[in-house]
């Protein structure tokens, strides 16, 4: 059944992509939250200076 083996290969590839993306998101999430926090702090400082 060649079609079945193709499905298995695609399934394995999809699983690999899913795991890879999950690892990538887990690694980049703290970086993004840190950047957002810094941006927020900077905007808060800017508002304080304006008032």
Secondary structure by P-SEA (a helix, b strand, c coil): caaaaaaaaaaaaaaaaaaaaaaaaaaaaaaaaaaaaaaaaaaaaaaaaac
